[in-house]
């Protein structure tokens, strides 16, 4: 039984990685306004992985980073994607200990807000590090917008983008959590 469960988890992780890689590569709704990029649903695979386990959340967030690398977007985009590992694992650990988070309106909204805030702060840290570090043309790339544009585009933009993708994930998770195989491996019932 444990071997079957492990294989099933691996298969689900691989499928979510594939979805997470394909979305940034092929999604037609990509908006890139340096230093920010928006790809609708790019976080959905990560949010779904968070419901299954911290290990799968880590694997899928690393997999989605690969998708951004292969999509041809600049280094700042995939470094921001790499920062997803932190909130994905943290959120998954929370869900593991509080599996009913998705099913009570108040805790659901609070969880979305906290994950989106941490997500935005991590992406701001990446962009400000690149901007202040003067890494190969990054300062010039972001100089036209300055700090205010970075705060609005990256900070507020990421918060809103994360919240929208969270809502999409919730719509997907609620029906699939009832699938027998998924329910047996998921930490968020």
Backbone as numpy.savetxt, mean C-alpha at the origin, in Angstrom:
# Nx Ny Nz CAx CAy CAz Cx Cy Cz
-2.61 -30.91 7.11 -3.43 -29.70 7.11 -2.57 -28.44 7.11
-1.50 -28.41 7.94 -0.63 -27.24 7.99 0.09 -27.02 6.66
0.51 -28.11 6.02 1.19 -27.98 4.74 0.23 -27.39 3.69
-0.98 -27.88 3.68 -2.00 -27.38 2.75 -2.24 -25.89 3.00
-2.33 -25.52 4.25 -2.56 -24.11 4.61 -1.38 -23.24 4.17
-0.15 -23.73 4.34 1.04 -22.98 3.91 1.08 -22.80 2.40
0.76 -23.85 1.68 0.73 -23.77 0.22 -0.34 -22.79 -0.23
-1.49 -22.84 0.42 -2.58 -21.93 0.08 -2.17 -20.48 0.34
-1.53 -20.22 1.49 -1.04 -18.87 1.79 -0.05 -18.40 0.73
0.85 -19.29 0.35 1.85 -18.95 -0.67 1.17 -18.61 -2.00
0.17 -19.39 -2.36 -0.54 -19.14 -3.62 -1.29 -17.80 -3.57
-1.94 -17.52 -2.46 -2.65 -16.24 -2.32 -1.65 -15.09 -2.36
-0.52 -15.23 -1.68 0.52 -14.18 -1.70 1.02 -13.95 -3.12
1.24 -15.03 -3.86 1.72 -14.91 -5.24 0.68 -14.20 -6.12
-0.59 -14.55 -5.95 -1.64 -13.89 -6.73 -1.74 -12.40 -6.39
-1.67 -12.08 -5.11 -1.72 -10.67 -4.71 -0.49 -9.91 -5.21
0.67 -10.55 -5.17 1.88 -9.92 -5.74 1.69 -9.65 -7.23
1.15 -10.63 -7.93 0.92 -10.46 -9.37 -0.03 -9.30 -9.64
-1.10 -9.22 -8.87 -2.04 -8.09 -9.03 -1.34 -6.78 -8.68
-0.58 -6.78 -7.58 0.14 -5.58 -7.16 1.19 -5.12 -8.15
1.78 -6.04 -8.87 2.77 -5.70 -9.90 2.07 -5.20 -11.16
0.98 -5.85 -11.53 0.29 -5.49 -12.77 -0.41 -4.12 -12.69
-0.95 -3.77 -11.55 -1.69 -2.51 -11.45 -0.83 -1.31 -11.83
0.36 -1.11 -11.23 1.13 0.07 -11.65 1.68 -0.04 -13.07
1.85 -1.26 -13.57 2.39 -1.42 -14.91 1.35 -1.15 -15.99
0.09 -1.52 -15.74 -0.90 -1.47 -16.81 -2.11 -0.58 -16.54
-2.24 -0.07 -15.33 -3.41 0.77 -15.01 -3.34 2.05 -15.84
-4.38 2.33 -16.61 -4.36 3.52 -17.45 -4.50 4.82 -16.65
-5.02 4.74 -15.43 -5.27 5.95 -14.64 -4.06 6.29 -13.76
-2.94 6.61 -14.42 -1.73 7.03 -13.70 -1.59 8.53 -13.84
-1.36 9.18 -12.72 -1.11 10.61 -12.74 0.24 10.83 -12.08
1.13 11.50 -12.77 2.44 11.79 -12.21 2.66 13.29 -12.24
2.61 13.90 -11.06 2.88 15.32 -10.88 4.03 15.39 -9.89
5.26 15.46 -10.37 6.39 15.41 -9.43 6.20 16.38 -8.28
6.38 15.92 -7.09 6.96 14.65 -6.65 5.92 13.59 -6.32
4.75 13.64 -6.89 3.68 12.71 -6.53 3.20 11.94 -7.75
2.82 10.70 -7.48 2.18 9.90 -8.51 0.96 9.24 -7.89
-0.09 9.12 -8.67 -1.31 8.47 -8.22 -1.66 7.39 -9.23
-1.78 6.17 -8.77 -2.25 5.08 -9.61 -3.41 4.45 -8.86
-4.62 4.66 -9.36 -5.81 4.15 -8.69 -5.69 2.66 -8.43
-6.01 2.25 -7.23 -6.04 0.86 -6.79 -4.65 0.24 -6.59
-3.60 1.05 -6.62 -2.26 0.49 -6.49 -1.99 -0.09 -5.10
-2.78 0.26 -4.11 -2.58 -0.26 -2.75 -3.54 -1.38 -2.38
-4.45 -1.71 -3.28 -5.49 -2.69 -2.95 -4.89 -4.05 -2.61
-3.93 -4.53 -3.39 -3.32 -5.83 -3.10 -2.66 -5.84 -1.73
-2.05 -4.73 -1.35 -1.40 -4.64 -0.04 -2.45 -4.68 1.07
-3.52 -3.90 0.92 -4.57 -3.91 1.94 -5.17 -5.30 2.09
-5.38 -6.00 1.00 -5.92 -7.36 1.07 -4.93 -8.29 1.75
-3.64 -8.14 1.44 -2.61 -8.97 2.07 -2.55 -8.73 3.57
-2.79 -7.49 3.99 -2.79 -7.17 5.42 -3.83 -7.99 6.17
-4.91 -8.32 5.51 -5.98 -9.10 6.14 -5.60 -10.56 6.34
-4.57 -11.01 5.64 -4.21 -12.42 5.69 -3.13 -12.67 6.74
-2.00 -11.95 6.63 -0.95 -12.12 7.64 0.14 -11.07 7.43
0.92 -10.80 8.49 2.03 -9.85 8.35 3.06 -10.30 7.31
3.33 -11.59 7.25 4.30 -12.09 6.27 3.84 -11.87 4.84
2.57 -12.12 4.60 2.02 -11.90 3.26 1.96 -10.41 2.96
1.65 -9.60 3.96 1.65 -8.15 3.75 3.04 -7.66 3.36
4.07 -8.20 4.00 5.45 -7.83 3.66 5.79 -8.28 2.24
5.47 -9.53 1.91 5.78 -10.05 0.58 5.08 -9.25 -0.52
3.81 -8.94 -0.31 3.05 -8.23 -1.34 3.53 -6.78 -1.46
3.86 -6.14 -0.35 4.35 -4.76 -0.46 5.71 -4.72 -1.16
6.53 -5.72 -0.94 7.79 -5.80 -1.70 7.51 -6.11 -3.17
6.55 -6.97 -3.43 6.17 -7.28 -4.81 5.63 -6.08 -5.55
4.81 -5.27 -4.89 4.29 -4.08 -5.55 5.40 -3.07 -5.83
6.40 -3.06 -4.98 7.56 -2.19 -5.23 8.23 -2.60 -6.54
8.35 -3.89 -6.76 8.91 -4.40 -8.02 8.07 -3.91 -9.20
6.76 -3.90 -9.04 5.87 -3.41 -10.10 6.17 -1.97 -10.45
6.41 -1.14 -9.44 6.73 0.26 -9.71 8.10 0.41 -10.35
9.06 -0.43 -9.95 10.39 -0.39 -10.58 10.26 -0.72 -12.06
9.52 -1.81 -12.37 9.37 -2.26 -13.76 8.44 -1.38 -14.59
7.63 -0.57 -13.94 6.71 0.28 -14.70 7.42 1.47 -15.33
8.69 1.65 -15.00 9.46 2.72 -15.61 9.33 4.07 -14.92
8.65 4.09 -13.79 8.53 5.34 -13.06 9.84 5.64 -12.34
10.10 6.91 -12.02 11.38 7.29 -11.42 11.60 6.71 -10.03
12.86 6.82 -9.57 13.29 6.25 -8.31 12.46 6.74 -7.13
12.06 8.01 -7.11 11.29 8.51 -5.97 9.96 7.77 -5.83
9.39 7.33 -6.93 8.11 6.61 -6.88 8.31 5.23 -6.26
9.31 4.50 -6.71 9.45 3.15 -6.15 10.06 3.16 -4.76
10.78 4.20 -4.38 11.22 4.30 -2.99 10.02 4.57 -2.06
9.08 5.36 -2.55 7.85 5.56 -1.78 7.10 4.24 -1.67
7.08 3.47 -2.76 6.42 2.16 -2.72 7.11 1.22 -1.73
8.41 1.30 -1.63 9.15 0.47 -0.68 8.77 0.82 0.76
8.43 2.08 1.02 8.02 2.47 2.37 6.70 1.82 2.78
5.97 1.27 1.83 4.70 0.60 2.14 4.89 -0.61 3.04
6.09 -1.18 3.03 6.34 -2.35 3.87 6.06 -2.04 5.34
6.35 -0.82 5.76 6.20 -0.45 7.17 4.72 -0.43 7.58
3.89 0.33 6.85 2.48 0.41 7.24 1.73 -0.88 6.94
2.19 -1.62 5.93 1.51 -2.89 5.61 1.71 -3.91 6.73
2.93 -4.05 7.17 3.20 -5.01 8.26 2.57 -4.52 9.56
2.71 -3.24 9.86 2.10 -2.69 11.06 0.59 -2.85 11.07
-0.05 -2.54 9.94 -1.50 -2.69 9.84 -1.93 -4.14 9.96
-1.14 -5.04 9.39 -1.47 -6.46 9.46 -1.33 -6.99 10.89
-0.32 -6.52 11.60 -0.17 -6.91 13.01 -1.36 -6.42 13.82
-1.82 -5.20 13.52 -3.00 -4.69 14.21 -4.21 -5.58 13.92
-4.42 -5.90 12.65 -5.57 -6.73 12.27 -5.49 -8.13 12.88
-4.28 -8.63 13.01 -4.10 -9.95 13.62 -4.59 -9.94 15.07
-4.33 -8.83 15.77 -4.75 -8.72 17.17 -6.16 -8.16 17.34
-6.68 -7.51 16.31 -8.01 -6.91 16.34 -8.76 -7.27 15.05
-9.10 -8.55 14.86 -9.64 -9.00 13.58 -11.01 -8.42 13.21
-11.71 -7.84 14.15 -13.02 -7.28 13.83 -12.96 -5.81 13.43
-11.77 -5.28 13.23 -11.60 -3.87 12.89 -12.43 -3.46 11.68
-12.50 -4.30 10.66 -13.21 -3.97 9.43 -14.73 -3.95 9.58
-15.23 -4.47 10.68 -16.67 -4.70 10.76 -17.41 -3.79 11.74
-16.69 -2.93 12.42 -17.33 -1.91 13.26 -17.00 -0.56 12.63
-18.01 0.22 12.34 -17.82 1.46 11.59 -16.76 2.37 12.20
-16.82 2.58 13.50 -15.87 3.48 14.15 -14.44 3.00 14.05
-14.20 1.73 14.36 -12.83 1.20 14.29 -12.34 1.13 12.85
-13.24 0.88 11.92 -12.89 0.83 10.51 -12.39 2.20 10.02
-13.13 3.25 10.35 -12.75 4.61 9.94 -11.44 5.02 10.62
-11.32 4.71 11.90 -10.10 5.05 12.64 -8.89 4.32 12.06
-9.06 3.04 11.75 -7.97 2.25 11.16 -7.56 2.84 9.81
-8.53 3.15 8.99 -8.25 3.77 7.68 -7.48 5.07 7.87
-7.94 5.90 8.78 -7.28 7.18 9.02 -5.84 7.01 9.51
-5.64 6.07 10.42 -4.29 5.86 10.97 -3.35 5.28 9.90
-3.81 4.29 9.17 -2.98 3.71 8.11 -2.65 4.76 7.06
-3.64 5.56 6.67 -3.42 6.59 5.65 -2.47 7.66 6.15
-2.56 8.01 7.43 -1.65 9.01 8.01 -0.21 8.48 8.05
-0.03 7.27 8.55 1.32 6.68 8.58 1.86 6.55 7.16
1.04 6.12 6.25 1.40 6.00 4.83 1.91 7.34 4.30
1.14 8.41 4.54 1.51 9.74 4.06 2.80 10.23 4.71
2.94 10.02 6.01 4.16 10.48 6.71 5.40 9.75 6.20
5.28 8.46 5.94 6.42 7.70 5.41 6.81 8.18 4.01
5.81 8.45 3.18 6.12 8.93 1.83 6.71 10.34 1.88
6.23 11.16 2.80 6.83 12.49 2.97 8.29 12.36 3.41
8.57 11.43 4.31 9.95 11.22 4.77 10.86 10.83 3.61
10.36 9.96 2.72 11.15 9.57 1.56 11.44 10.77 0.66
10.39 11.53 0.35 10.55 12.67 -0.56 11.43 13.75 0.05
11.21 14.07 1.32 12.05 15.09 1.96 13.50 14.62 2.07
13.72 13.33 2.28 15.09 12.80 2.31 15.77 12.99 0.96
15.06 12.69 -0.11 15.62 12.88 -1.45 15.84 14.36 -1.75
14.86 15.16 -1.38 14.91 16.60 -1.64 16.07 17.25 -0.87
16.14 16.98 0.42 17.17 17.60 1.25 18.53 16.96 1.04
18.55 15.70 0.65 19.82 15.01 0.41 20.47 15.39 -0.91
19.72 16.07 -1.77 20.27 16.50 -3.06 20.66 15.34 -3.95
19.99 14.23 -3.83 20.32 13.04 -4.61 20.11 13.29 -6.11
21.13 13.22 -6.85 21.16 13.26 -8.31 19.93 13.85 -8.99
19.81 15.15 -8.92 18.75 15.84 -9.63 17.42 15.91 -8.91
17.31 15.26 -7.78 16.03 15.27 -7.06 15.69 16.67 -6.56
16.67 17.39 -6.04 16.39 18.73 -5.51 15.86 19.64 -6.62
16.46 19.55 -7.80 16.00 20.37 -8.92 14.58 19.96 -9.35
14.33 18.69 -9.33 13.03 18.17 -9.75 11.91 18.68 -8.85
12.19 18.75 -7.57 11.17 19.15 -6.61 11.21 20.64 -6.28
12.27 21.32 -6.69 12.46 22.73 -6.31 11.34 23.62 -6.82
10.79 23.30 -7.98 9.75 24.16 -8.55 8.51 24.21 -7.66
8.24 23.14 -6.94 7.05 23.12 -6.09 7.32 23.57 -4.68
8.52 23.37 -4.21 8.85 23.74 -2.85 8.17 22.87 -1.82
8.39 23.23 -0.57 7.86 22.44 0.54 6.34 22.39 0.57
5.69 23.48 0.25 4.22 23.50 0.29 3.64 22.51 -0.70
4.17 22.51 -1.90 3.68 21.57 -2.91 3.94 20.13 -2.48
5.10 19.90 -1.89 5.42 18.55 -1.43 4.44 18.12 -0.34
4.19 19.03 0.61 3.25 18.70 1.68 1.86 18.41 1.15
1.41 19.24 0.20 0.06 19.05 -0.35 -0.01 17.82 -1.25
0.90 17.74 -2.22 0.85 16.64 -3.18 1.15 15.30 -2.53
2.24 15.24 -1.79 2.65 13.97 -1.21 1.88 13.69 0.08
1.83 14.65 0.98 1.17 14.42 2.26 -0.33 14.23 2.12
-1.01 15.26 1.71 -2.47 15.19 1.57 -2.87 14.24 0.45
-2.13 14.30 -0.66 -2.44 13.41 -1.79 -2.34 11.94 -1.42
-1.30 11.58 -0.70 -1.14 10.18 -0.28 -2.23 9.78 0.71
-2.55 10.67 1.63 -3.60 10.37 2.59 -4.92 10.07 1.88
-5.29 10.92 0.93 -6.54 10.73 0.19 -6.49 9.48 -0.70
-5.36 9.31 -1.40 -5.19 8.15 -2.28 -5.28 6.85 -1.48
-4.61 6.82 -0.33 -4.63 5.65 0.53 -6.05 5.36 1.02
-6.77 6.40 1.39 -8.15 6.23 1.88 -9.07 5.68 0.80
-8.91 6.15 -0.42 -9.73 5.65 -1.53 -9.40 4.18 -1.79
-8.12 3.85 -1.84 -7.73 2.45 -2.08 -8.18 1.55 -0.93
-8.17 2.07 0.28 -8.66 1.32 1.43 -10.15 1.00 1.24
-10.92 1.99 0.81 -12.36 1.78 0.59 -12.59 0.73 -0.49
-11.80 0.78 -1.56 -11.91 -0.23 -2.61 -11.58 -1.61 -2.04
-10.54 -1.68 -1.24 -10.12 -2.95 -0.63 -11.20 -3.53 0.26
-11.83 -2.67 1.00 -12.90 -3.10 1.89 -14.05 -3.71 1.09
-14.39 -3.08 -0.02 -15.45 -3.61 -0.88 -15.09 -4.98 -1.45
-13.80 -5.18 -1.72 -13.34 -6.47 -2.26 -13.24 -7.51 -1.14
-12.70 -7.11 0.03 -12.44 -8.05 1.12 -13.72 -8.67 1.70
-14.71 -7.85 1.91 -15.91 -8.36 2.60 -16.51 -9.60 1.94
-16.67 -9.63 0.63 -17.21 -10.88 0.05 -16.19 -12.01 -0.04
-14.92 -11.71 -0.32 -13.96 -12.82 -0.50 -13.53 -13.45 0.82
-13.70 -12.73 1.92 -13.32 -13.31 3.23 -14.18 -14.52 3.56
-15.33 -14.64 2.92 -16.24 -15.75 3.19 -15.87 -17.02 2.43
-14.95 -16.90 1.47 -14.51 -18.06 0.71 -13.77 -19.00 1.68
-14.10 -20.26 1.65 -13.60 -21.20 2.63 -12.07 -21.16 2.79
-11.32 -21.21 1.73 -9.87 -21.21 1.83 -9.32 -19.91 2.39
-9.89 -18.79 1.98 -9.45 -17.50 2.46 -9.75 -17.35 3.94
-10.95 -17.73 4.34 -11.32 -17.60 5.76 -10.45 -18.44 6.66
-9.92 -19.54 6.16 -9.08 -20.40 7.00 -7.67 -19.85 7.21
-7.22 -18.93 6.34 -5.86 -18.40 6.49 -5.84 -16.94 6.92
-6.97 -16.28 6.93 -7.00 -14.85 7.21 -6.98 -14.55 8.69
-6.26 -13.47 9.05 -6.26 -13.01 10.44 -7.41 -12.05 10.69
-7.89 -11.38 9.65 -9.04 -10.47 9.78 -10.27 -11.22 9.27
-11.14 -11.63 10.16 -12.31 -12.44 9.77 -13.27 -11.61 8.97
